[in-house]
Amino acid sequence: MKLSALFFAVLLLAGNALAQNPRVEMKTSRGLITIELYQDKAPKTVANFLQYAKSGFYNGTIFHRVISSFMIQGGGFERDMQEKKGTRGPIENEAANGLRNDLGTLAMARTSAPHSASAQFFINLKGNDFLNYREPTTQGFGYAVFGRVVQGMDVVMAIAAARTGRSGQHSDVPVEPILIESVAVATTNQEKK
C-alpha cells in the first residue's frame, strides 16, 4: 500500500512539473527580468516567442519605445534603430484568451491589423484595459497577453523612467539605448542537476 501511494505521489509531482508554464530570463542592460509565459492560455504566441528566444533573435535588440505611463516595447530593433532582420510571418492573435493587459503583463505588439504580430512585445506599466479583447473586429480584437513579470518589476520600472526623445521617424526612443542582452528559457533546480 505504501509503495502505491508513493508511486501516485511521484506521478502527481511529475505531472505538476510538466504542467508548469515556462519561464524566461531576459537579461537587459538595466538588470534581469524573469517572465512566466502562459502556455496554457496562449500556446501559439508562447511557441512563437520561445522560438525567437531560443534562436537568439532577441539578443542585441533594444527597448525602442518607452512611454512611462503606458508600456515598454522591444524585440524588433537594434541599437542603431534599424529593424532587426529575420522575423518570421505573423501569428494568429490569441487576445480572446481571457488574460488582461494589467500591470506587469507581457503582450504582443502589432500593427492595426489584428493578426500582424511577429517578434515585438511589450510590458504593460499599468492596467491598459483599452488594449483588452472585446470582440472579433479590427477595433475590438485587442493585444494578446501571453505572460507576466514574476521577478524584476524594479528593472521594468527603471526602464520606464528612461529619458526618451526622437530617433528619425520614431518617438519615445530611450536617449541611451536599453539593450536586451539575451532572452533564455529559465531552468529549474531539478533541470540543473
N, C-alpha and C positions, 0 to 999 in steps of 0.2 A: 504494500500500500504506500509506504513511504517513497519508494522508487518511482511509482507512477505520479505521485504528487510532485516530486522533484522534476520529473520529465515534463510535466504540464507547465510548471513554473519556468523552466528553461525555454519551452516553446513560446510562452507568453512574452517573456523578455525579448526573445529573438524577433517576434512579431512586432513588438513596440519599437525596437531598434530600426526595423525595416520601414515602419510607418512614419518615422520621424521625417520632418521636412529637412531638406538640405540647407546648409548654411554656407555663405561665402565670406571671405575676409577681403575687404577692399582696403589696400594699403595706399594711402594718399600722402602727399607732401605735408599735410596738416595732421596726420595721425591715422589710426586704424579704425575702420567701421566694420562691424560684423552684422550681417544681414541674414535673416531667416527667409527662405523662399517658400511660398505656399504652393507647392507642387500639387497638392490635393485640390486646390481651388482654381489654379491657372496652369495646367500641365503643359500646354503648348508654349506659353510665354516663358515659363521656367526653363523648359528644354532649350528654347531659343537663347535665353540669357546664359545658361550654363555652357552651351556650345561656343558662344563668343568668349566666355571667360576661359574655358579650357584651351581654346586655340591661341590665347594670348592677345586677342584683338584689343581688349581694353587697356593693355599695358602701354603706358606712354600717352594715353589720351588725357584730356583735361575736363574739369568742370567749366564749361564755356558759357554758361548762363546762370547767374546768381541773382535772385530777387529776394531780399531779406525777409519780406513779409509774405512770401509765396512758396518758393521751392528752389532747389539747386539741381541743375541739369548737366549731364555729362555723357560720355561714352561715344562721341561721334566726331570730335575734332582733336587735332594735335596741337602742341603748344604754339605753333605759328598761325593758328586759326584756319588751317587747311583741313577740309573734311577728310576724315580717315577713309582710305580706300579699302575695299574688300567686304563691304556689307553684303549680306545675303538678301534675298527677296523679302517683302513684307510678310507679316504674320497675321493670323486672324485675331481680332480684338476680343479678348475674354473679359471685358469690363462688366458683363452681366453675371459675374460670379458671386455677388453678394458682399464683396470687400469694398471698403470705402477709402477715399483719399483723405485719410486722417494724418495727424502729426506723426512723422517718422515712417510713413509707409513709402514703399518703392513702387513706382508705376512706369509704364512705357510712355515715352514721348512719341508723338506722331504729328503728321500734318493735319489739315482739316478733314481729310478723308479718314473715316473710322478705322479702316483696315490697312493702314500705311506704316505702322511701327516696324522698325527693323532692329537697330542696335542701341539707340539712345534711350536713356531712362532719366527719371528724376526722383528726388526725395522730397516729400511734402514737409514744409516747415510749419504748417498749421492745418486745421481741418479745412479742406478745399471742397466743400460739398458740390459746388458747381461743376466739378470735374467727374462726379459720380454718374454711373449709368442711370438713365431714366427710361429710355425707350429705344427701339432699334431704328432710329432715324439719324441722319447726319448730325443734327443738332443735339440729339439726346443720347448718343452712344456712350459718351464718356471715355475715360482713360483707364486702362486695365491696371489695377493694383495687383502685384504678384509677390510682395514681400514686405518685410518691416525691419527696421534697425533694432537690433537687440542689444548691441553694445556700441558705444561711440557716438551717441547723440551730441556729446560735447564737441566732438570733431565736426559733425554736421553743422552745428551752430557756429563754430569758428569759421567754417567755410562761408556760411550765410552772412557773416559780418564783414567779409572781404570788401575792400573798396573796388567799385566797378566803374566802367566807362564804355566808350565805343571802340570797336576794332573793325574798320571797314564798314560794311553794312550791318554789322551785329552790335546790338546794345546789351547792357547788363553783363559785360565780359569782365571778369576779375582783372585788375590792372597788373597784378603779379600772378602769373599762371599757377593754378592749383592742379597739380599733377595727380593722375590716377596711376600709381606706380605698378600695381598689379591687382588682379582680382582672381582669387584662388578658392577652390572648394575647401572648406574647413574640414579638418579631420578630427574625429573624436579621440578620446584617450584609448578606447578599445582598438581603433584602427591603427594607432601609433605603435602598439605592441608587436 
